[in-house]
Amino acid sequence: MRDVTYPPIIVTAKAAFKALGQRIVLTGTENVPREGGVLLAYNHVGYVDFVYGGLAANPSGRLVRFMAKRELFDHRWVGPLMRSLNHIEVDRGEGLQSFHTAVDYLRRGEAVGIFPEATISRAMELKEFKTGAVRIAAEAGVPLVPVIMWGTQRMMTKDHPRDFSRGKTIAITVGEPMHPTGADPVGDTARLHAQMSRMLADTVAAYPADEQPPGSWWVPASMGGSAPTLEEAARLDAAEKRERARKRAEKRAKRQSGK
């Protein structure tokens, strides 16, 4: 796959990390194979997860093709960039095409990134997983590698102002691969969720204490932080979904009245 944009983007991103005085802590990157198809499953805590997620495969010399919502590809400026990086467009209403595209990429030896939660977790802990990750890995016959990111939410996430101040630690933990067969996608998804939950707890515990005081808003309530619980986050997500639907209905009504 031809990559003209990706290499300079990586160089630019690393320069930005350095300019921001960030400390990038990578653990377990040897679990990403240096060749052959591999599906990386990430937790999702912030809007910049796409920017940092590729670092998990960088020591192995891999470029990650992320599966991302269609809205990003429809954006005037972001869309052309996403396509130039050969990321995979996902239509949440009809995911069959993105499923086949991801399988095709993997069979051609690419590294693909997926967010099994589908959306950002306001609770900062793992939401319920979709079964797509294990089904894609099984169909393509490739390993499924879990990845936890921590610290990205401190820069840009839902319900909080952006903060690109200097000196933040970004922790990325890569776990041992799974090898789904397709025989039990629900069970495999539960095992993936359990493995990533343990990894998340370990990553949070290892994070610098001086950057993560008790009660921090970016830490799960179950781990001593003040982020919403999963139940509270679900209510906020539902309210957000209703508000988006209302705005879409208003736009449709305005277009129709203007005809």
C-alpha positions in Angstrom: 0.0 0.0 0.0 1.5 3.3 -1.1 2.1 5.8 1.7 3.1 9.4 0.8 1.4 11.2 3.7 1.8 8.8 6.6 5.6 9.0 7.1 5.8 12.8 7.3 2.7 12.8 9.5 4.5 10.6 12.0 7.6 12.8 12.0 5.4 15.9 12.6 3.4 14.2 15.3 6.6 13.1 17.2 7.9 16.7 16.9 4.7 17.9 18.4 4.9 15.4 21.3 8.5 16.7 22.0 7.4 20.3 21.8 4.7 19.6 24.3 7.3 18.0 26.6 5.3 14.8 26.7 6.7 11.6 28.2 5.6 8.6 26.1 5.8 5.3 28.0 5.5 2.2 25.8 5.0 -1.2 27.3 4.7 -4.6 25.6 5.2 -3.3 22.0 7.1 -6.6 21.2 3.6 -8.2 21.1 3.0 -6.4 17.7 4.3 -8.7 14.9 6.8 -7.1 12.5 5.0 -8.5 9.5 1.7 -10.0 8.4 -1.8 -8.9 9.2 -2.6 -7.9 12.7 -5.7 -6.3 14.3 -5.0 -3.9 17.2 -8.0 -3.3 19.6 -7.8 0.0 21.5 -9.7 1.5 24.4 -11.2 4.9 23.6 -10.9 7.8 26.1 -10.2 10.9 24.0 -10.4 12.6 20.6 -6.7 12.3 20.0 -6.5 8.5 20.5 -6.0 8.1 16.7 -2.9 10.3 16.9 -1.2 8.3 19.6 -2.6 4.9 18.9 -0.1 4.2 16.1 2.8 4.5 18.5 1.9 1.0 19.7 3.0 -0.5 16.4 5.8 2.1 15.7 8.6 0.1 17.3 7.7 -2.8 15.0 7.8 -0.5 11.9 4.1 -0.8 11.3 1.6 1.8 10.1 -1.8 1.4 11.6 -4.9 1.8 9.4 -7.7 2.9 11.8 -11.3 2.1 11.4 -13.1 5.5 12.0 -16.6 6.9 11.8 -17.8 8.2 8.4 -18.3 11.7 9.8 -14.5 12.2 9.9 -14.2 11.2 6.3 -17.0 13.7 5.4 -15.2 16.6 7.1 -13.8 19.2 4.7 -10.2 19.1 6.0 -10.0 15.8 8.0 -11.6 13.7 5.3 -8.8 14.0 2.6 -6.2 13.4 5.3 -7.9 10.2 6.5 -8.1 8.9 3.0 -4.5 9.7 2.3 -3.5 7.6 5.4 -5.6 4.7 4.0 -7.8 4.6 7.1 -11.1 2.7 6.9 -14.4 4.5 6.8 -17.1 3.0 9.1 -20.8 3.7 8.5 -22.4 3.0 11.9 -25.7 2.3 10.2 -24.2 -0.2 7.8 -20.9 -1.7 8.9 -20.7 -4.6 6.4 -18.5 -2.7 3.9 -16.0 -1.6 6.5 -15.9 -5.2 7.8 -14.9 -6.5 4.4 -12.5 -3.7 3.8 -10.7 -4.4 7.2 -10.6 -8.1 6.4 -9.1 -7.4 2.9 -6.5 -5.0 4.5 -5.5 -7.7 7.0 -5.2 -10.5 4.4 -2.9 -8.2 2.5 -0.6 -8.0 5.6 -1.7 -4.6 7.0 -2.0 -3.5 10.6 -5.5 -2.3 11.3 -6.7 -0.5 14.4 -10.2 -0.8 15.9 -12.1 0.7 18.9 -14.4 -2.1 20.2 -16.3 0.4 22.3 -17.2 2.3 19.1 -17.4 5.7 21.0 -15.4 7.5 23.7 -16.0 6.3 27.2 -17.0 9.2 29.5 -16.4 6.8 32.4 -12.7 6.4 31.4 -13.2 2.6 31.9 -14.2 0.1 29.3 -17.7 0.2 28.0 -19.5 -2.8 26.5 -17.6 -4.1 23.4 -19.0 -4.8 20.0 -18.1 -8.2 18.6 -16.7 -6.8 15.4 -13.1 -6.9 16.5 -13.0 -10.7 17.2 -15.1 -11.4 14.1 -12.8 -9.4 11.8 -9.7 -11.1 13.3 -11.2 -14.6 12.9 -12.4 -14.0 9.4 -9.0 -12.7 8.3 -7.1 -15.3 10.3 -4.9 -12.8 12.1 -3.9 -12.2 15.7 -5.9 -9.7 17.8 -3.6 -7.5 19.9 -5.2 -5.5 22.8 -3.9 -1.9 23.4 -4.6 0.4 26.3 -4.0 4.2 26.1 -3.9 6.4 29.1 -3.4 10.2 29.4 -4.8 11.1 26.0 -8.1 12.1 27.6 -6.3 14.8 29.6 -5.8 16.7 26.3 -9.1 16.4 24.6 -12.2 14.4 25.5 -16.0 14.8 26.0 -17.4 17.3 28.5 -14.0 18.9 29.3 -12.0 21.8 27.9 -9.0 21.1 25.8 -5.7 21.1 27.6 -2.5 20.9 25.6 -0.3 22.2 28.3 3.2 20.8 28.6 4.6 17.8 30.5 1.9 15.2 30.3 2.7 11.4 30.4 1.0 9.3 27.7 1.1 5.6 28.6 0.5 2.9 26.0 0.3 -0.7 27.0 0.2 -3.6 24.5 -1.0 -7.0 25.6 -0.5 -10.5 24.5 -2.3 -11.4 21.3 -5.5 -13.4 21.1 -6.3 -15.8 18.2 -10.1 -15.8 17.7 -11.4 -18.7 15.5 -14.9 -17.4 15.0 -16.5 -20.3 16.9 -17.5 -18.2 19.9 -17.4 -14.4 19.1 -19.4 -13.5 22.2 -17.1 -15.5 24.5 -14.0 -14.2 22.7 -15.3 -10.6 23.1 -15.8 -11.2 26.8 -12.3 -12.5 27.1 -10.9 -9.5 25.2 -12.8 -7.1 27.5 -11.6 -8.9 30.6 -7.9 -8.8 29.4 -8.1 -5.1 28.5 -9.8 -4.3 31.8 -6.8 -5.9 33.7 -4.4 -4.0 31.4 -6.3 -0.7 32.1 -6.1 -1.2 35.8 -2.4 -1.9 35.7 -1.7 1.1 33.4 -3.7 3.5 35.7 -1.9 2.1 38.8 1.5 2.6 37.1 0.8 6.2 36.0 2.8 8.9 37.7 1.1 9.7 41.0 2.0 13.4 40.8 0.1 13.7 37.6 -2.9 11.8 38.8 -4.0 12.9 42.3 -6.9 11.3 44.0 -10.3 12.5 42.6 -8.9 13.4 39.2 -11.7 13.8 36.7 -9.9 11.6 34.1 -9.7 8.6 36.4 -12.6 6.1 36.7 -14.8 6.4 39.8 -14.0 2.7 40.5 -10.3 3.6 40.7 -10.5 6.6 43.0 -11.3 9.3 40.4 -14.3 11.5 39.8 -15.2 10.4 36.2 -18.9 9.4 35.8 -19.7 5.8 36.6 -20.5 3.5 33.6 -24.2 3.9 34.5 -24.0 7.7 34.7 -22.0 7.8 31.5 -24.6 5.7 29.7 -27.3 8.3 30.7 -25.1 11.1 29.4 -24.5 9.2 26.1 -28.2 8.7 25.7 -28.9 12.4 26.3 -26.2 13.3 23.7 -27.7 11.0 21.2 -31.1 12.5 21.6 -29.7 16.0 21.2 -27.9 15.0 18.0 -31.1 13.6 16.7 -33.0 16.8 17.5 -30.4 18.9 15.7 -30.6 16.6 12.7 -34.3 16.9 12.6 -34.1 20.7 12.8 -31.7 20.8 9.9 -34.0 18.6 7.8 -36.9 20.8 8.6 -35.0 24.0 7.6 -33.9 22.5 4.3 -37.5 21.4 3.5 -38.9 24.8 4.4 -36.4 26.5 2.2 -37.4 24.6 -0.9 
